[in-house]
Amino acid sequence: MPIYEPITTEFGVKPLVVVLDIGTAFTKFGFTGEFAPRHIIRSEVRCKRTCQMKKLCDYESSQDLHDFLVDFIHMIYFEYALISPKDRPIVIVESLLCPTLFRDTLAKVLFLQYEVSAMLVVPSHLVCLASLAIDTALVVDVGYKEAVTIPVCFGLPIVQAWQALPLGGESIHRHLKTLLNASNTGVKNLPEDVIENIKVMCCFVTKKSRADQLALPRTDMVPPPDVKFPNRGVETLMVTGKTREKAFEILYEEDNDHLCLSTMILDAILQVDIDLRQTLAENLVLIGGSSMAPGFKARLKEELLKQLAEDRYKVLNIKEFKFHAGPYKENYAAWLGGAIYGATEMLSMKAVTKEFYLRENHLPDWINLHDFNTLKSPEGAVKSL
């Protein structure tokens, strides 16, 4: 029995449109017009050569990626959506910095293997603002592989001002594993899901004042209580209070170039027009699962205010920072924006049809000037689905 109900309007039954947000660690799946994804699953499939589970991003060749996506899309439609993909449109939420190989291979699988009728690709940093009803904000995506900041001004992403650092869930997991190894034995081979569960259930982002004291060799500060974490019912791991409190400090420690999460945000603001800097500082939007940690926003605000005292950022003349609290959880904020866009006329106006893809043999890209001119021409425009 299908898990959906058809949407009925005065003009008849409106076809269901799948919305897919494929992240490095997790994939969000659902339908347009809904307020939350139906399922959030890991972005991994079983490799036919090794019979082991592998992430979609861990491909060794384009053929590997093609095979992974064929199996993954099959699982999405026939195990979760329970509908046929043939002759149905789909909305794909992706980052503006998505590798060309990945997006082209995904389009090839959807159009040629599963014969979808149309494909609307929307940028995650832009569509996440749809649920907030704003068109100007500084979007900070703290995902699994990296943290990416892109200013959006009057509905246009300012790509030349983008900033990115390898600070995300993966770096937090590595740091947490190092901290656990200092107080436990045999944790080097802990699987990724166990490390993630410890991070989510036990760790938090501490205040700036306590973080400074934790960095000292000796401190009389009382740590949080220790936690005995059950490891799959086999053994118990001791998660000390200092480990719980220091797990997220990797995001705020400056590297050799004096870069960290807070400097990345301020560097992005520096790249935009001077008249928009205060507006962006007062419209900070955090997305990505790593930004859901308790205390994340409060600590980030402290770090931003501290960086403003540095000589390189005094020119900003920013008075305060404000964060938006949207009607969503940060891990599916971009998916919700895609579901909103897919329920509007944008789907019929901007989607790439199967006929267009078969004629051009590739997916239009914003960095390709030829694609931009083709889509503007009357014969390249999409009239209807």
ChimeraX attribute file (.defattr): number of C-alpha atoms within 10 A of each C-alpha:
attribute: neighborCount
match mode: 1-to-1
recipient: residues
	/A:1	4
	/A:2	8
	/A:3	9
	/A:4	13
	/A:5	7
	/A:6	9
	/A:7	11
	/A:8	10
	/A:9	8
	/A:10	6
	/A:11	6
	/A:12	8
	/A:13	10
	/A:14	12
	/A:15	12
	/A:16	20
	/A:17	20
	/A:18	23
	/A:19	30
	/A:20	24
	/A:21	24
	/A:22	20
	/A:23	21
	/A:24	17
	/A:25	18
	/A:26	19
	/A:27	20
	/A:28	24
	/A:29	24
	/A:30	26
	/A:31	25
	/A:32	25
	/A:33	19
	/A:34	13
	/A:35	16
	/A:36	20
	/A:37	19
	/A:38	16
	/A:39	13
	/A:40	16
	/A:41	14
	/A:42	15
	/A:43	20
	/A:44	21
	/A:45	19
	/A:46	15
	/A:47	17
	/A:48	12
	/A:49	7
	/A:50	8
	/A:51	9
	/A:52	11
	/A:53	12
	/A:54	15
	/A:55	18
	/A:56	24
	/A:57	14
	/A:58	12
	/A:59	15
	/A:60	8
	/A:61	9
	/A:62	12
	/A:63	11
	/A:64	16
	/A:65	19
	/A:66	20
	/A:67	17
	/A:68	25
	/A:69	22
	/A:70	19
	/A:71	16
	/A:72	16
	/A:73	18
	/A:74	17
	/A:75	14
	/A:76	21
	/A:77	16
	/A:78	12
	/A:79	10
	/A:80	15
	/A:81	20
	/A:82	14
	/A:83	16
	/A:84	13
	/A:85	23
	/A:86	13
	/A:87	14
	/A:88	18
	/A:89	26
	/A:90	25
	/A:91	26
	/A:92	24
	/A:93	26
	/A:94	22
	/A:95	19
	/A:96	18
	/A:97	10
	/A:98	10
	/A:99	10
	/A:100	11
	/A:101	13
	/A:102	16
	/A:103	18
	/A:104	17
	/A:105	20
	/A:106	20
	/A:107	23
	/A:108	21
	/A:109	19
	/A:110	23
	/A:111	22
	/A:112	13
	/A:113	14
	/A:114	18
	/A:115	17
	/A:116	20
	/A:117	19
	/A:118	27
	/A:119	26
	/A:120	21
	/A:121	25
	/A:122	24
	/A:123	18
	/A:124	23
	/A:125	29
	/A:126	25
	/A:127	23
	/A:128	29
	/A:129	24
	/A:130	18
	/A:131	19
	/A:132	15
	/A:133	9
	/A:134	14
	/A:135	16
	/A:136	21
	/A:137	27
	/A:138	28
	/A:139	25
	/A:140	24
	/A:141	27
	/A:142	27
	/A:143	23
	/A:144	21
	/A:145	16
	/A:146	16
	/A:147	25
	/A:148	26
	/A:149	26
	/A:150	24
	/A:151	32
	/A:152	22
	/A:153	19
	/A:154	11
	/A:155	15
	/A:156	12
	/A:157	21
	/A:158	16
	/A:159	14
	/A:160	11
	/A:161	16
	/A:162	21
	/A:163	21
	/A:164	18
	/A:165	16
	/A:166	17
	/A:167	21
	/A:168	24
	/A:169	24
	/A:170	18
	/A:171	18
	/A:172	22
	/A:173	21
	/A:174	16
	/A:175	18
	/A:176	24
	/A:177	22
	/A:178	16
	/A:179	18
	/A:180	22
	/A:181	13
	/A:182	11
	/A:183	13
	/A:184	16
	/A:185	9
	/A:186	9
	/A:187	15
	/A:188	12
	/A:189	7
	/A:190	11
	/A:191	9
	/A:192	12
	/A:193	10
	/A:194	15
	/A:195	18
	/A:196	16
	/A:197	13
	/A:198	20
	/A:199	22
	/A:200	14
	/A:201	12
	/A:202	19
	/A:203	22
	/A:204	20
	/A:205	21
	/A:206	19
	/A:207	16
	/A:208	18
	/A:209	10
	/A:210	13
	/A:211	16
	/A:212	9
	/A:213	13
	/A:214	17
	/A:215	11
	/A:216	8
	/A:217	6
	/A:218	8
	/A:219	10
	/A:220	7
	/A:221	9
	/A:222	8
	/A:223	15
	/A:224	12
	/A:225	10
	/A:226	14
	/A:227	16
	/A:228	12
	/A:229	17
	/A:230	13
	/A:231	14
	/A:232	8
	/A:233	7
	/A:234	6
	/A:235	10
	/A:236	13
	/A:237	17
	/A:238	15
	/A:239	21
	/A:240	21
	/A:241	16
	/A:242	16
	/A:243	25
	/A:244	25
	/A:245	20
	/A:246	21
	/A:247	25
	/A:248	25
	/A:249	17
	/A:250	18
	/A:251	22
	/A:252	18
	/A:253	13
	/A:254	13
	/A:255	9
	/A:256	7
	/A:257	6
	/A:258	9
	/A:259	15
	/A:260	21
	/A:261	26
	/A:262	22
	/A:263	19
	/A:264	21
	/A:265	24
	/A:266	20
	/A:267	18
	/A:268	23
	/A:269	26
	/A:270	17
	/A:271	15
	/A:272	17
	/A:273	9
	/A:274	13
	/A:275	8
	/A:276	15
	/A:277	22
	/A:278	16
	/A:279	18
	/A:280	23
	/A:281	21
	/A:282	18
	/A:283	20
	/A:284	20
	/A:285	25
	/A:286	27
	/A:287	26
	/A:288	22
	/A:289	20
	/A:290	23
	/A:291	22
	/A:292	17
	/A:293	15
	/A:294	13
	/A:295	13
	/A:296	17
	/A:297	16
	/A:298	14
	/A:299	18
	/A:300	20
	/A:301	17
	/A:302	15
	/A:303	18
	/A:304	19
	/A:305	15
	/A:306	12
	/A:307	16
	/A:308	19
	/A:309	10
	/A:310	10
	/A:311	8
	/A:312	12
	/A:313	16
	/A:314	11
	/A:315	11
	/A:316	15
	/A:317	11
	/A:318	16
	/A:319	10
	/A:320	11
	/A:321	17
	/A:322	14
	/A:323	16
	/A:324	13
	/A:325	12
	/A:326	16
	/A:327	12
	/A:328	16
	/A:329	17
	/A:330	21
	/A:331	23
	/A:332	22
	/A:333	26
	/A:334	29
	/A:335	33
	/A:336	32
	/A:337	26
	/A:338	32
	/A:339	30
	/A:340	20
	/A:341	22
	/A:342	27
	/A:343	18
	/A:344	12
	/A:345	11
	/A:346	12
	/A:347	22
	/A:348	19
	/A:349	14
	/A:350	18
	/A:351	25
	/A:352	25
	/A:353	21
	/A:354	22
	/A:355	13
	/A:356	19
	/A:357	18
	/A:358	13
	/A:359	8
	/A:360	13
	/A:361	13
	/A:362	15
	/A:363	20
	/A:364	20
	/A:365	15
	/A:366	10
	/A:367	9
	/A:368	9
	/A:369	10
	/A:370	11
	/A:371	16
	/A:372	14
	/A:373	10
	/A:374	14
	/A:375	16
	/A:376	11
	/A:377	9
	/A:378	9
	/A:379	10
	/A:380	15
	/A:381	16
	/A:382	19
	/A:383	12
	/A:384	12
	/A:385	16
